[in-house]
């Protein structure tokens, strides 16, 4: 299954599953990324980390490691 880490700039995807554990998963959910949420990748930093996404109408920066825990 693809993760948010693999999505190209400008693509909009729907979150299928969060694979993190405990506090990490809770932190991602607190940012508004939950199952069924649409996420658009806006920018990726020159070295690939962090990734800027639009979720629920606001911009959010995610570490590559965290984006890898979000299946789309």
mmCIF file of the N, C-alpha and C atoms, coordinates in Angstrom:
data_MODEL
# 
_entry.id   MODEL 
# 
loop_
_atom_site.group_PDB 
_atom_site.id 
_atom_site.type_symbol 
_atom_site.label_atom_id 
_atom_site.label_alt_id 
_atom_site.label_comp_id 
_atom_site.label_asym_id 
_atom_site.label_entity_id 
_atom_site.label_seq_id 
_atom_site.pdbx_PDB_ins_code 
_atom_site.Cartn_x 
_atom_site.Cartn_y 
_atom_site.Cartn_z 
_atom_site.occupancy 
_atom_site.B_iso_or_equiv 
_atom_site.pdbx_formal_charge 
_atom_site.auth_seq_id 
_atom_site.auth_comp_id 
_atom_site.auth_asym_id 
_atom_site.auth_atom_id 
_atom_site.pdbx_PDB_model_num 
ATOM 1   N N  . UNK A 1 1  ? 0.841   -1.183 0.000  1.00 0.00 ? 1  UNK A N  1 
ATOM 2   C CA . UNK A 1 1  ? 0.000   0.000  0.000  1.00 0.00 ? 1  UNK A CA 1 
ATOM 3   C C  . UNK A 1 1  ? 0.883   1.242  0.000  1.00 0.00 ? 1  UNK A C  1 
ATOM 4   N N  . UNK A 1 2  ? 0.472   2.277  -0.735 1.00 0.00 ? 2  UNK A N  1 
ATOM 5   C CA . UNK A 1 2  ? 1.233   3.528  -0.817 1.00 0.00 ? 2  UNK A CA 1 
ATOM 6   C C  . UNK A 1 2  ? 1.044   4.352  0.455  1.00 0.00 ? 2  UNK A C  1 
ATOM 7   N N  . UNK A 1 3  ? 2.040   5.171  0.750  1.00 0.00 ? 3  UNK A N  1 
ATOM 8   C CA . UNK A 1 3  ? 1.956   6.055  1.908  1.00 0.00 ? 3  UNK A CA 1 
ATOM 9   C C  . UNK A 1 3  ? 1.988   7.501  1.452  1.00 0.00 ? 3  UNK A C  1 
ATOM 10  N N  . UNK A 1 4  ? 1.692   8.409  2.353  1.00 0.00 ? 4  UNK A N  1 
ATOM 11  C CA . UNK A 1 4  ? 1.710   9.836  2.042  1.00 0.00 ? 4  UNK A CA 1 
ATOM 12  C C  . UNK A 1 4  ? 3.107   10.276 1.614  1.00 0.00 ? 4  UNK A C  1 
ATOM 13  N N  . UNK A 1 5  ? 4.094   9.584  2.069  1.00 0.00 ? 5  UNK A N  1 
ATOM 14  C CA . UNK A 1 5  ? 5.488   9.877  1.718  1.00 0.00 ? 5  UNK A CA 1 
ATOM 15  C C  . UNK A 1 5  ? 5.741   9.718  0.214  1.00 0.00 ? 5  UNK A C  1 
ATOM 16  N N  . UNK A 1 6  ? 4.984   8.840  -0.455 1.00 0.00 ? 6  UNK A N  1 
ATOM 17  C CA . UNK A 1 6  ? 5.177   8.530  -1.876 1.00 0.00 ? 6  UNK A CA 1 
ATOM 18  C C  . UNK A 1 6  ? 4.359   9.406  -2.821 1.00 0.00 ? 6  UNK A C  1 
ATOM 19  N N  . UNK A 1 7  ? 3.481   10.243 -2.296 1.00 0.00 ? 7  UNK A N  1 
ATOM 20  C CA . UNK A 1 7  ? 2.578   11.043 -3.121 1.00 0.00 ? 7  UNK A CA 1 
ATOM 21  C C  . UNK A 1 7  ? 3.345   12.204 -3.764 1.00 0.00 ? 7  UNK A C  1 
ATOM 22  N N  . UNK A 1 8  ? 3.044   12.477 -5.021 1.00 0.00 ? 8  UNK A N  1 
ATOM 23  C CA . UNK A 1 8  ? 3.703   13.557 -5.766 1.00 0.00 ? 8  UNK A CA 1 
ATOM 24  C C  . UNK A 1 8  ? 3.074   14.913 -5.447 1.00 0.00 ? 8  UNK A C  1 
ATOM 25  N N  . UNK A 1 9  ? 3.831   15.974 -5.689 1.00 0.00 ? 9  UNK A N  1 
ATOM 26  C CA . UNK A 1 9  ? 3.361   17.344 -5.446 1.00 0.00 ? 9  UNK A CA 1 
ATOM 27  C C  . UNK A 1 9  ? 2.129   17.609 -6.305 1.00 0.00 ? 9  UNK A C  1 
ATOM 28  N N  . UNK A 1 10 ? 1.093   18.182 -5.688 1.00 0.00 ? 10 UNK A N  1 
ATOM 29  C CA . UNK A 1 10 ? -0.141  18.530 -6.383 1.00 0.00 ? 10 UNK A CA 1 
ATOM 30  C C  . UNK A 1 10 ? -1.217  17.451 -6.344 1.00 0.00 ? 10 UNK A C  1 
ATOM 31  N N  . UNK A 1 11 ? -0.872  16.253 -5.949 1.00 0.00 ? 11 UNK A N  1 
ATOM 32  C CA . UNK A 1 11 ? -1.849  15.163 -5.888 1.00 0.00 ? 11 UNK A CA 1 
ATOM 33  C C  . UNK A 1 11 ? -2.699  15.260 -4.621 1.00 0.00 ? 11 UNK A C  1 
ATOM 34  N N  . UNK A 1 12 ? -3.959  14.869 -4.756 1.00 0.00 ? 12 UNK A N  1 
ATOM 35  C CA . UNK A 1 12 ? -4.864  14.783 -3.616 1.00 0.00 ? 12 UNK A CA 1 
ATOM 36  C C  . UNK A 1 12 ? -5.213  13.321 -3.402 1.00 0.00 ? 12 UNK A C  1 
ATOM 37  N N  . UNK A 1 13 ? -5.055  12.866 -2.169 1.00 0.00 ? 13 UNK A N  1 
ATOM 38  C CA . UNK A 1 13 ? -5.315  11.463 -1.834 1.00 0.00 ? 13 UNK A CA 1 
ATOM 39  C C  . UNK A 1 13 ? -6.214  11.385 -0.606 1.00 0.00 ? 13 UNK A C  1 
ATOM 40  N N  . UNK A 1 14 ? -6.780  10.210 -0.370 1.00 0.00 ? 14 UNK A N  1 
ATOM 41  C CA . UNK A 1 14 ? -7.626  9.975  0.798  1.00 0.00 ? 14 UNK A CA 1 
ATOM 42  C C  . UNK A 1 14 ? -6.900  9.024  1.739  1.00 0.00 ? 14 UNK A C  1 
ATOM 43  N N  . UNK A 1 15 ? -6.903  9.349  3.021  1.00 0.00 ? 15 UNK A N  1 
ATOM 44  C CA . UNK A 1 15 ? -6.237  8.523  4.031  1.00 0.00 ? 15 UNK A CA 1 
ATOM 45  C C  . UNK A 1 15 ? -7.032  7.231  4.212  1.00 0.00 ? 15 UNK A C  1 
ATOM 46  N N  . UNK A 1 16 ? -6.343  6.095  4.122  1.00 0.00 ? 16 UNK A N  1 
ATOM 47  C CA . UNK A 1 16 ? -6.971  4.787  4.303  1.00 0.00 ? 16 UNK A CA 1 
ATOM 48  C C  . UNK A 1 16 ? -6.725  4.229  5.701  1.00 0.00 ? 16 UNK A C  1 
ATOM 49  N N  . UNK A 1 17 ? -5.510  4.467  6.243  1.00 0.00 ? 17 UNK A N  1 
ATOM 50  C CA . UNK A 1 17 ? -5.154  3.853  7.520  1.00 0.00 ? 17 UNK A CA 1 
ATOM 51  C C  . UNK A 1 17 ? -3.953  4.566  8.126  1.00 0.00 ? 17 UNK A C  1 
ATOM 52  N N  . UNK A 1 18 ? -3.911  4.623  9.458  1.00 0.00 ? 18 UNK A N  1 
ATOM 53  C CA . UNK A 1 18 ? -2.746  5.136  10.184 1.00 0.00 ? 18 UNK A CA 1 
ATOM 54  C C  . UNK A 1 18 ? -2.059  3.941  10.828 1.00 0.00 ? 18 UNK A C  1 
ATOM 55  N N  . UNK A 1 19 ? -0.747  3.811  10.612 1.00 0.00 ? 19 UNK A N  1 
ATOM 56  C CA . UNK A 1 19 ? -0.039  2.633  11.112 1.00 0.00 ? 19 UNK A CA 1 
ATOM 57  C C  . UNK A 1 19 ? 0.846   2.924  12.316 1.00 0.00 ? 19 UNK A C  1 
ATOM 58  N N  . UNK A 1 20 ? 0.886   4.152  12.793 1.00 0.00 ? 20 UNK A N  1 
ATOM 59  C CA . UNK A 1 20 ? 1.731   4.495  13.934 1.00 0.00 ? 20 UNK A CA 1 
ATOM 60  C C  . UNK A 1 20 ? 1.268   3.832  15.219 1.00 0.00 ? 20 UNK A C  1 
ATOM 61  N N  . UNK A 1 21 ? 2.093   3.937  16.250 1.00 0.00 ? 21 UNK A N  1 
ATOM 62  C CA . UNK A 1 21 ? 1.779   3.359  17.549 1.00 0.00 ? 21 UNK A CA 1 
ATOM 63  C C  . UNK A 1 21 ? 1.677   4.444  18.612 1.00 0.00 ? 21 UNK A C  1 
ATOM 64  N N  . UNK A 1 22 ? 0.767   4.285  19.539 1.00 0.00 ? 22 UNK A N  1 
ATOM 65  C CA . UNK A 1 22 ? 0.676   5.115  20.732 1.00 0.00 ? 22 UNK A CA 1 
ATOM 66  C C  . UNK A 1 22 ? 0.659   6.607  20.500 1.00 0.00 ? 22 UNK A C  1 
ATOM 67  N N  . UNK A 1 23 ? 1.621   7.304  21.116 1.00 0.00 ? 23 UNK A N  1 
ATOM 68  C CA . UNK A 1 23 ? 1.659   8.766  21.105 1.00 0.00 ? 23 UNK A CA 1 
ATOM 69  C C  . UNK A 1 23 ? 1.845   9.331  19.699 1.00 0.00 ? 23 UNK A C  1 
ATOM 70  N N  . UNK A 1 24 ? 2.604   8.641  18.857 1.00 0.00 ? 24 UNK A N  1 
ATOM 71  C CA . UNK A 1 24 ? 2.834   9.130  17.492 1.00 0.00 ? 24 UNK A CA 1 
ATOM 72  C C  . UNK A 1 24 ? 1.531   9.116  16.705 1.00 0.00 ? 24 UNK A C  1 
ATOM 73  N N  . UNK A 1 25 ? 0.798   8.027  16.789 1.00 0.00 ? 25 UNK A N  1 
ATOM 74  C CA . UNK A 1 25 ? -0.488  7.921  16.087 1.00 0.00 ? 25 UNK A CA 1 
ATOM 75  C C  . UNK A 1 25 ? -1.466  8.973  16.619 1.00 0.00 ? 25 UNK A C  1 
ATOM 76  N N  . UNK A 1 26 ? -1.486  9.163  17.915 1.00 0.00 ? 26 UNK A N  1 
ATOM 77  C CA . UNK A 1 26 ? -2.382  10.148 18.530 1.00 0.00 ? 26 UNK A CA 1 
ATOM 78  C C  . UNK A 1 26 ? -2.050  11.563 18.051 1.00 0.00 ? 26 UNK A C  1 
ATOM 79  N N  . UNK A 1 27 ? -0.756  11.874 17.943 1.00 0.00 ? 27 UNK A N  1 
ATOM 80  C CA . UNK A 1 27 ? -0.323  13.204 17.495 1.00 0.00 ? 27 UNK A CA 1 
ATOM 81  C C  . UNK A 1 27 ? -0.772  13.458 16.054 1.00 0.00 ? 27 UNK A C  1 
ATOM 82  N N  . UNK A 1 28 ? -0.641  12.448 15.194 1.00 0.00 ? 28 UNK A N  1 
ATOM 83  C CA . UNK A 1 28 ? -1.077  12.586 13.799 1.00 0.00 ? 28 UNK A CA 1 
ATOM 84  C C  . UNK A 1 28 ? -2.586  12.806 13.746 1.00 0.00 ? 28 UNK A C  1 
ATOM 85  N N  . UNK A 1 29 ? -3.332  12.064 14.546 1.00 0.00 ? 29 UNK A N  1 
ATOM 86  C CA . UNK A 1 29 ? -4.784  12.230 14.580 1.00 0.00 ? 29 UNK A CA 1 
ATOM 87  C C  . UNK A 1 29 ? -5.173  13.600 15.123 1.00 0.00 ? 29 UNK A C  1 
ATOM 88  N N  . UNK A 1 30 ? -4.446  14.103 16.113 1.00 0.00 ? 30 UNK A N  1 
ATOM 89  C CA . UNK A 1 30 ? -4.729  15.424 16.671 1.00 0.00 ? 30 UNK A CA 1 
ATOM 90  C C  . UNK A 1 30 ? -4.509  16.538 15.651 1.00 0.00 ? 30 UNK A C  1 
ATOM 91  N N  . UNK A 1 31 ? -3.654  16.293 14.660 1.00 0.00 ? 31 UNK A N  1 
ATOM 92  C CA . UNK A 1 31 ? -3.412  17.275 13.600 1.00 0.00 ? 31 UNK A CA 1 
ATOM 93  C C  . UNK A 1 31 ? -4.520  17.268 12.556 1.00 0.00 ? 31 UNK A C  1 
ATOM 94  N N  . UNK A 1 32 ? -5.474  16.351 12.678 1.00 0.00 ? 32 UNK A N  1 
ATOM 95  C CA . UNK A 1 32 ? -6.612  16.309 11.771 1.00 0.00 ? 32 UNK A CA 1 
ATOM 96  C C  . UNK A 1 32 ? -6.509  15.258 10.685 1.00 0.00 ? 32 UNK A C  1 
ATOM 97  N N  . UNK A 1 33 ? -5.473  14.447 10.721 1.00 0.00 ? 33 UNK A N  1 
ATOM 98  C CA . UNK A 1 33 ? -5.309  13.407 9.713  1.00 0.00 ? 33 UNK A CA 1 
ATOM 99  C C  . UNK A 1 33 ? -5.910  12.117 10.265 1.00 0.00 ? 33 UNK A C  1 
ATOM 100 N N  . UNK A 1 34 ? -7.110  11.809 9.790  1.00 0.00 ? 34 UNK A N  1 
ATOM 101 C CA . UNK A 1 34 ? -7.820  10.609 10.222 1.00 0.00 ? 34 UNK A CA 1 
ATOM 102 C C  . UNK A 1 34 ? -8.296  9.847  8.988  1.00 0.00 ? 34 UNK A C  1 
ATOM 103 N N  . UNK A 1 35 ? -8.764  8.625  9.181  1.00 0.00 ? 35 UNK A N  1 
ATOM 104 C CA . UNK A 1 35 ? -9.244  7.798  8.073  1.00 0.00 ? 35 UNK A CA 1 
ATOM 105 C C  . UNK A 1 35 ? -10.348 8.529  7.311  1.00 0.00 ? 35 UNK A C  1 
ATOM 106 N N  . UNK A 1 36 ? -10.231 8.555  5.982  1.00 0.00 ? 36 UNK A N  1 
ATOM 107 C CA . UNK A 1 36 ? -11.232 9.191  5.133  1.00 0.00 ? 36 UNK A CA 1 
ATOM 108 C C  . UNK A 1 36 ? -10.958 10.647 4.832  1.00 0.00 ? 36 UNK A C  1 
ATOM 109 N N  . UNK A 1 37 ? -9.939  11.240 5.432  1.00 0.00 ? 37 UNK A N  1 
ATOM 110 C CA . UNK A 1 37 ? -9.614  12.647 5.215  1.00 0.00 ? 37 UNK A CA 1 
ATOM 111 C C  . UNK A 1 37 ? -8.864  12.822 3.906  1.00 0.00 ? 37 UNK A C  1 
ATOM 112 N N  . UNK A 1 38 ? -9.212  13.865 3.142  1.00 0.00 ? 38 UNK A N  1 
ATOM 113 C CA . UNK A 1 38 ? -8.476  14.172 1.917  1.00 0.00 ? 38 UNK A CA 1 
ATOM 114 C C  . UNK A 1 38 ? -7.271  15.026 2.251  1.00 0.00 ? 38 UNK A C  1 
ATOM 115 N N  . UNK A 1 39 ? -6.125  14.678 1.661  1.00 0.00 ? 39 UNK A N  1 
ATOM 116 C CA . UNK A 1 39 ? -4.873  15.378 1.900  1.00 0.00 ? 39 UNK A CA 1 
ATOM 117 C C  . UNK A 1 39 ? -4.258  15.728 0.548  1.00 0.00 ? 39 UNK A C  1 
ATOM 118 N N  . UNK A 1 40 ? -3.844  16.989 0.372  1.00 0.00 ? 40 UNK A N  1 
ATOM 119 C CA . UNK A 1 40 ? -3.179  17.434 -0.844 1.00 0.00 ? 40 UNK A CA 1 
ATOM 120 C C  . UNK A 1 40 ? -1.737  17.780 -0.520 1.00 0.00 ? 40 UNK A C  1 
ATOM 121 N N  . UNK A 1 41 ? -0.803  17.231 -1.276 1.00 0.00 ? 41 UNK A N  1 
ATOM 122 C CA . UNK A 1 41 ? 0.615   17.551 -1.082 1.00 0.00 ? 41 UNK A CA 1 
ATOM 123 C C  . UNK A 1 41 ? 0.904   18.857 -1.814 1.00 0.00 ? 41 UNK A C  1 
ATOM 124 N N  . UNK A 1 42 ? 1.363   19.874 -1.071 1.00 0.00 ? 42 UNK A N  1 
ATOM 125 C CA . UNK A 1 42 ? 1.632   21.184 -1.644 1.00 0.00 ? 42 UNK A CA 1 
ATOM 126 C C  . UNK A 1 42 ? 3.089   21.367 -2.027 1.00 0.00 ? 42 UNK A C  1 
ATOM 127 N N  . UNK A 1 43 ? 3.990   21.045 -1.124 1.00 0.00 ? 43 UNK A N  1 
ATOM 128 C CA . UNK A 1 43 ? 5.418   21.252 -1.365 1.00 0.00 ? 43 UNK A CA 1 
ATOM 129 C C  . UNK A 1 43 ? 6.217   20.165 -0.662 1.00 0.00 ? 43 UNK A C  1 
ATOM 130 N N  . UNK A 1 44 ? 7.422   19.965 -1.165 1.00 0.00 ? 44 UNK A N  1 
ATOM 131 C CA . UNK A 1 44 ? 8.385   19.091 -0.500 1.00 0.00 ? 44 UNK A CA 1 
ATOM 132 C C  . UNK A 1 44 ? 9.684   19.884 -0.413 1.00 0.00 ? 44 UNK A C  1 
ATOM 133 N N  . UNK A 1 45 ? 10.300  19.891 0.757  1.00 0.00 ? 45 UNK A N  1 
ATOM 134 C CA . UNK A 1 45 ? 11.546  20.632 0.947  1.00 0.00 ? 45 UNK A CA 1 
ATOM 135 C C  . UNK A 1 45 ? 12.626  20.086 0.005  1.00 0.00 ? 45 UNK A C  1 
ATOM 136 N N  . UNK A 1 46 ? 13.628  20.896 -0.310 1.00 0.00 ? 46 UNK A N  1 
ATOM 137 C CA . UNK A 1 46 ? 14.672  20.473 -1.253 1.00 0.00 ? 46 UNK A CA 1 
ATOM 138 C C  . UNK A 1 46 ? 15.337  19.137 -0.906 1.00 0.00 ? 46 UNK A C  1 
ATOM 139 N N  . UNK A 1 47 ? 15.527  18.848 0.356  1.00 0.00 ? 47 UNK A N  1 
ATOM 140 C CA . UNK A 1 47 ? 16.136  17.576 0.742  1.00 0.00 ? 47 UNK A CA 1 
ATOM 141 C C  . UNK A 1 47 ? 15.087  16.506 1.035  1.00 0.00 ? 47 UNK A C  1 
ATOM 142 N N  . UNK A 1 48 ? 13.810  16.826 0.766  1.00 0.00 ? 48 UNK A N  1 
ATOM 143 C CA . UNK A 1 48 ? 12.742  15.846 0.920  1.00 0.00 ? 48 UNK A CA 1 
ATOM 144 C C  . UNK A 1 48 ? 12.072  15.811 2.287  1.00 0.00 ? 48 UNK A C  1 
ATOM 145 N N  . UNK A 1 49 ? 12.532  16.622 3.220  1.00 0.00 ? 49 UNK A N  1 
ATOM 146 C CA . UNK A 1 49 ? 11.970  16.587 4.575  1.00 0.00 ? 49 UNK A CA 1 
ATOM 147 C C  . UNK A 1 49 ? 11.939  18.000 5.129  1.00 0.00 ? 49 UNK A C  1 
ATOM 148 N N  . UNK A 1 50 ? 10.846  18.581 5.508  1.00 0.00 ? 50 UNK A N  1 
ATOM 149 C CA . UNK A 1 50 ? 9.494   18.022 5.655  1.00 0.00 ? 50 UNK A CA 1 
ATOM 150 C C  . UNK A 1 50 ? 8.663   18.129 4.378  1.00 0.00 ? 50 UNK A C  1 
ATOM 151 N N  . UNK A 1 51 ? 7.453   17.603 4.472  1.00 0.00 ? 51 UNK A N  1 
ATOM 152 C CA . UNK A 1 51 ? 6.466   17.646 3.396  1.00 0.00 ? 51 UNK A CA 1 
ATOM 153 C C  . UNK A 1 51 ? 5.349   18.579 3.852  1.00 0.00 ? 51 UNK A C  1 
ATOM 154 N N  . UNK A 1 52 ? 4.960   19.531 3.003  1.00 0.00 ? 52 UNK A N  1 
ATOM 155 C CA . UNK A 1 52 ? 3.854   20.427 3.357  1.00 0.00 ? 52 UNK A CA 1 
ATOM 156 C C  . UNK A 1 52 ? 2.593   19.936 2.672  1.00 0.00 ? 52 UNK A C  1 
ATOM 157 N N  . UNK A 1 53 ? 1.532   19.755 3.474  1.00 0.00 ? 53 UNK A N  1 
ATOM 158 C CA . UNK A 1 53 ? 0.255   19.258 2.962  1.00 0.00 ? 53 UNK A CA 1 
ATOM 159 C C  . UNK A 1 53 ? -0.868  20.200 3.374  1.00 0.00 ? 53 UNK A C  1 
ATOM 160 N N  . UNK A 1 54 ? -1.972  20.113 2.640  1.00 0.00 ? 54 UNK A N  1 
ATOM 161 C CA . UNK A 1 54 ? -3.196  20.813 3.025  1.00 0.00 ? 54 UNK A CA 1 
ATOM 162 C C  . UNK A 1 54 ? -4.187  19.753 3.481  1.00 0.00 ? 54 UNK A C  1 
ATOM 163 N N  . UNK A 1 55 ? -4.679  19.926 4.698  1.00 0.00 ? 55 UNK A N  1 
ATOM 164 C CA . UNK A 1 55 ? -5.636  18.984 5.268  1.00 0.00 ? 55 UNK A CA 1 
ATOM 165 C C  . UNK A 1 55 ? -6.702  19.783 6.011  1.00 0.00 ? 55 UNK A C  1 
ATOM 166 N N  . UNK A 1 56 ? -7.954  19.507 5.711  1.00 0.00 ? 56 UNK A N  1 
ATOM 167 C CA . UNK A 1 56 ? -9.094  20.188 6.347  1.00 0.00 ? 56 UNK A CA 1 
ATOM 168 C C  . UNK A 1 56 ? -8.991  21.714 6.255  1.00 0.00 ? 56 UNK A C  1 
ATOM 169 N N  . UNK A 1 57 ? -8.441  22.215 5.153  1.00 0.00 ? 57 UNK A N  1 
ATOM 170 C CA . UNK A 1 57 ? -8.412  23.657 4.917  1.00 0.00 ? 57 UNK A CA 1 
ATOM 171 C C  . UNK A 1 57 ? -7.234  24.396 5.514  1.00 0.00 ? 57 UNK A C  1 
ATOM 172 N N  . UNK A 1 58 ? -6.266  23.720 6.076  1.00 0.00 ? 58 UNK A N  1 
ATOM 173 C CA . UNK A 1 58 ? -5.084  24.415 6.585  1.00 0.00 ? 58 UNK A CA 1 
ATOM 174 C C  . UNK A 1 58 ? -3.813  23.685 6.162  1.00 0.00 ? 58 UNK A C  1 
ATOM 175 N N  . UNK A 1 59 ? -2.694  24.433 6.178  1.00 0.00 ? 59 UNK A N  1 
ATOM 176 C CA . UNK A 1 59 ? -1.408  23.868 5.780  1.00 0.00 ? 59 UNK A CA 1 
ATOM 177 C C  . UNK A 1 59 ? -0.724  23.241 6.984  1.00 0.00 ? 59 UNK A C  1 
ATOM 178 N N  . UNK A 1 60 ? -0.060  22.136 6.742  1.00 0.00 ? 60 UNK A N  1 
ATOM 179 C CA . UNK A 1 60 ? 0.585   21.376 7.796  1.00 0.00 ? 60 UNK A CA 1 
ATOM 180 C C  . UNK A 1 60 ? 1.891   20.813 7.260  1.00 0.00 ? 60 UNK A C  1 
ATOM 181 N N  . UNK A 1 61 ? 2.940   20.870 8.052  1.00 0.00 ? 61 UNK A N  1 
ATOM 182 C CA . UNK A 1 61 ? 4.223   20.275 7.668  1.00 0.00 ? 61 UNK A CA 1 
ATOM 183 C C  . UNK A 1 61 ? 4.420   18.987 8.449  1.00 0.00 ? 61 UNK A C  1 
ATOM 184 N N  . UNK A 1 62 ? 4.793   17.938 7.723  1.00 0.00 ? 62 UNK A N  1 
ATOM 185 C CA . UNK A 1 62 ? 4.997   16.621 8.325  1.00 0.00 ? 62 UNK A CA 1 
ATOM 186 C C  . UNK A 1 62 ? 6.401   16.131 8.040  1.00 0.00 ? 62 UNK A C  1 
ATOM 187 N N  . UNK A 1 63 ? 6.989   15.472 9.021  1.00 0.00 ? 63 UNK A N  1 
ATOM 188 C CA . UNK A 1 63 ? 8.274   14.819 8.777  1.00 0.00 ? 63 UNK A CA 1 
ATOM 189 C C  . UNK A 1 63 ? 8.042   13.635 7.856  1.00 0.00 ? 63 UNK A C  1 
ATOM 190 N N  . UNK A 1 64 ? 9.056   13.292 7.084  1.00 0.00 ? 64 UNK A N  1 
ATOM 191 C CA . UNK A 1 64 ? 8.966   12.149 6.180  1.00 0.00 ? 64 UNK A CA 1 
ATOM 192 C C  . UNK A 1 64 ? 8.631   10.865 6.937  1.00 0.00 ? 64 UNK A C  1 
ATOM 193 N N  . UNK A 1 65 ? 9.220   10.730 8.097  1.00 0.00 ? 65 UNK A N  1 
ATOM 194 C CA . UNK A 1 65 ? 9.000   9.547  8.943  1.00 0.00 ? 65 UNK A CA 1 
ATOM 195 C C  . UNK A 1 65 ? 7.511   9.417  9.306  1.00 0.00 ? 65 UNK A C  1 
ATOM 196 N N  . UNK A 1 66 ? 6.882   10.550 9.684  1.00 0.00 ? 66 UNK A N  1 
ATOM 197 C CA . UNK A 1 66 ? 5.458   10.540 10.042 1.00 0.00 ? 66 UNK A CA 1 
ATOM 198 C C  . UNK A 1 66 ? 4.587   10.294 8.814  1.00 0.00 ? 66 UNK A C  1 
ATOM 199 N N  . UNK A 1 67 ? 4.955   10.880 7.681  1.00 0.00 ? 67 UNK A N  1 
ATOM 200 C CA . UNK A 1 67 ? 4.190   10.687 6.446  1.00 0.00 ? 67 UNK A CA 1 
ATOM 201 C C  . UNK A 1 67 ? 4.210   9.228  6.020  1.00 0.00 ? 67 UNK A C  1 
ATOM 202 N N  . UNK A 1 68 ? 5.268   8.504  6.342  1.00 0.00 ? 68 UNK A N  1 
ATOM 203 C CA . UNK A 1 68 ? 5.369   7.096  6.016  1.00 0.00 ? 68 UNK A CA 1 
ATOM 204 C C  . UNK A 1 68 ? 4.412   6.217  6.806  1.00 0.00 ? 68 UNK A C  1 
ATOM 205 N N  . UNK A 1 69 ? 3.838   6.747  7.873  1.00 0.00 ? 69 UNK A N  1 
ATOM 206 C CA . UNK A 1 69 ? 2.889   5.999  8.708  1.00 0.00 ? 69 UNK A CA 1 
ATOM 207 C C  . UNK A 1 69 ? 1.446   6.189  8.260  1.00 0.00 ? 69 UNK A C  1 
ATOM 208 N N  . UNK A 1 70 ? 1.238   7.008  7.214  1.00 0.00 ? 70 UNK A N  1 
ATOM 209 C CA . UNK A 1 70 ? -0.108  7.324  6.757  1.00 0.00 ? 70 UNK A CA 1 
ATOM 210 C C  . UNK A 1 70 ? -0.339  6.633  5.408  1.00 0.00 ? 70 UNK A C  1 
ATOM 211 N N  . UNK A 1 71 ? -1.138  5.584  5.403  1.00 0.00 ? 71 UNK A N  1 
ATOM 212 C CA . UNK A 1 71 ? -1.435  4.847  4.175  1.00 0.00 ? 71 UNK A CA 1 
ATOM 213 C C  . UNK A 1 71 ? -2.556  5.546  3.422  1.00 0.00 ? 71 UNK A C  1 
ATOM 214 N N  . UNK A 1 72 ? -2.358  5.676  2.089  1.00 0.00 ? 72 UNK A N  1 
ATOM 215 C CA . UNK A 1 72 ? -3.353  6.361  1.243  1.00 0.00 ? 72 UNK A CA 1 
ATOM 216 C C  . UNK A 1 72 ? -3.797  5.467  0.118  1.00 0.00 ? 72 UNK A C  1 
# 
